[in-house]
Amino acid sequence: MLTAAHLITLLPLILVGSTAVIAMLGIAWQRHHAVTALVSAAGLVAALVTLPLTIPAASSPPMMQVDGLAVMAGALVLVSALVTVILSHHYLTGYIGPREEFYLLILCATAGALGLVASDHLAMLFISLELLSMPLYGMLAYSFRAERSLEAGIKYLLLSAAATAFLLFGMALIYARTGALDLGGIAGALVDAPDAWMLAGAALMIVGLGFKLSVVPFHLWTPDVYQGGPAPATIFLATVSKLAVFVVLLRLVMAAPVFASEWVQGLVTVLALLTMLGGNLLALFQANLKRLLGYSSIAHFGYLLVAIVAGNALAMETTGVYLVTYLVTTLAAFGVVTLVSSPFGGEDADGLPLYRGLFWRRPYLAAVMTISFLSLAGIPLTAGFIGKFYVIALGVADARWWLVGGVIAGSAIGLYYYLRVMVTLYLPEPGMRARDVSNDWGSRLGGMTLIALAVIILVLGIYPTPMIGWVQHLAG
Amino acid sequence: MILLWLILIPFLGGILCWQADRWSEQAPRWIALATMLFVLVIALWLWVTGDFALPAGASQNHWLLEWRADWIPRFGIQVHLAIDGLSLILIALTGFLGALAVLCSWHEIVHRIGFFHLNLLWILGGVVGVFLALDLFLFFLFWEVMLVPMYFLIALWGHSGSPGQTRIRAATRFFIYTQASGLLMLVAILALVFIHFGNTGQWSFSYEVLRQTEVPEALAYWLMLGFFVAFAVKLPVVPFHGWLPGAHAQAPTAGSVDLAGILLKTAAYGMLRFALPLFPEQSAAFAPVAMTLGLVSIIYGAVLACGQQDIKRLIAYTSISHMGFVLIAIYSGSELAIQGAIVLMVAHAFSSAGLFILSGQLYERIHTRDMRYMGGLWGRIPALPGFTLFFVAASLGMPATANFVGEFMILFGTFPSAPVVAVIASIGLVLAAIYSLILMQRVHFGPVHREGALFGPDGREYVMMLSLLALVLLVGLYPQPLLDTTATLSQAIAELFPDGDLASVAGEVR
């Protein structure tokens, strides 16, 4: 039964949901782009503010587990969604056609992500995952007049459907063996060694979630979808969606012993190695920035899978720290692409040549991009290094030498394309003046957000103690 | 606190240079020059006022100055800086060569001056950090941080060499080599930290604490290799040298001066400060391999230097050869040889900086670095050929130059323990004479390639050359102050190698 305490715990979810309803009613009454964006942002901020209230929750609502991990992931989801809303406003200004529904989709997907990170029951997991994915199809295909965008939406829809089938089959197998759908029941029903059906169920669920995380070899949709989707939708996909799915995977591993069995660990190890090497190798000669970032995000989740293999207390902390650093970095990198593509004008500005000499036109924007790419490459003094430090530390602590070797090899390969992008920004400008941001970008909200993100990347890289403290407090 | 400022001054100066670009063209140059001279003055002041007397019988490193503050308490990471004789000398060297690097790019760099000096000063700031850091996390951080500006320096202001040898490719190769090997070191550091944590339940990245860690025998050797590979790439030792010729040939003059003069020295410093003291027994066991690699480097570098057409590539290969001597000396376990290695590091910094600056000046005059298009320049340029002759003589180890002192001490110190190594290494001296004379012959003597007089060095170039020349002679004729300053450290390192082991090692080699 739901009690008042439960309602407080659910407050962020309720706020995001009701904001979606308000936005929808507002659109029905009178369309107004800026107001819709403002209402969405206000709803997300309100949810973010009420999030700390949920921490002392004595009991979680049914089917949910509102613990430190959920609160941490919820905060990251809300911040990413907020940045997406801010950048979307910038981006959609030039869009011909209805713009306001985009925020509706963002809010619905955010509600799904909030539920997903807190789910303690396979049904809750499934419903939240679908609530997260469905709006994403719409967001990716939002500029449906552009062929690529429509293709991205449909591709993501089809592959998500396949992933869902895997996930459901896995759940069914596990239910058949344990007769329970809640994580506690699954964990309790199995004390002795898991049999083949259990392992198959676990493997199928990992495959299903692996599709969403674009783990190699289930990554095939990633580059096309990243390239085709409108930039804000890609941002949301790369941050909120991946983060929420990863957190739920971690929760499964931590809660249900079958996911921590040796066989599954071996499977995840192989997947992790394939993902970190595959993602980096595929990105090597990529000239399209959005595709390149897509491959790069594949590689990053490969590194993070080390935490799934280890599955101990340090793994929780690593996940938290790595996700924080990955989020600020990815938001900054995609944010620059979004800003250069804003306002919307058909295709996004994603060709690398368009960015040639950006530093000499827009030094601060190029500096933001350089910092975010240094962070993606894991160079010290940026947030990315702290994340990579944690992953390597976790691998060493758990004596997973293969994975440590994979992280090192992957980083070395990754440097090649990160450096290529970075140096492009500084090369002498060619005669043509390609697409550019508006002159006052720095004084607008989107631009200020990007500069703030770059500063955060540096601050987290130089003085990570507060972030580590926060993550430890919530994950510990 | 003064140690922290030594690191911060170049970083802040760099930002100032970047912003000064909008005031005037000359402003960044003057700011950069002042910054580096400031670092040099602080280092010299510390040197003059410091006391480097040998503490009687104390094998423990004692620091001239120390500064620490908590940084990331979660892992016991501190900002721990300390300075001793070796760091001090290398920091003074950094300040001096940094000033030279600014001076030698005065006319060479005409585009994006502010950003160039930002990168230049940040490299130097990173290098100073490497020489001061005693916390292994901090050390690794500076080790990596100096790569990024160096990458930009080569990639943006470098020369494009022959087709297929673009500057960006050279810069990328440099970066990937050093970064990947650096990550191996990070793994070794982390393994050490976790072993320490497992033993004591305390998190620490502190050099002094980790030195006491008892590492399982089998793992210790691997960890030592992790450190060794990172330093061997940077030194460079032959199988890991692939990045060096390209990076040198493609880099602007200032980049080459920094690379040869200071960045290579960070590797030798790392071995002396970290690799050997952290894993003394494993290093002693590894010494024959390291010495063999050193020999291969000496011969390989020298032979390949003889065959180069590009003057900067030639000098780059001679660096490999000279660093081979340093590697042998470091692993010889002899106090004399280690002191020789330090002298050779300083001497090589001066002589290679001199040669790189000279080839930069030559490039400004005849717009080529290809020796096939040179020849007969002795009669065409005033003064420069004379300076070249001097630095070439220094590079081949002529008595009265600093290089002679270093190489002599290395060979002399190595001979008792590893005579075969010393004998083979001295072949390198013969080869050094050959490549040095080839350089001189093909550039300044021989048939005249093109007629017409070229302008001689101006005041700025005279100042650079004469100061380098004076320092080479000074260290060559009176190296005692240098030796006094680093005696404590050399003695401590030499004591790490148990004599019994070394004798048996020498016996095997014999």
Interface residues (C-beta under 8 A of the other chain):
Chain A: F359 W360 L374 I379 P380 L381 F385 F389 I392 A393 V396 A397 V404 V407 I408 A409 S411 A412 L415 Y416 L419 R420 V423 Y426 L427 P428 Y463 P464 T465 I468 G469 Q472
Chain B: W71 I72 P73 R74 F75 H111 R112 F115 F140 L141 F142 E144 V145 L147 V148 Y151 F152 A155 L156 I168 A171 T172 F175 I176 Q179 A180 L183 L184 L186 V187 L190 A191 F194
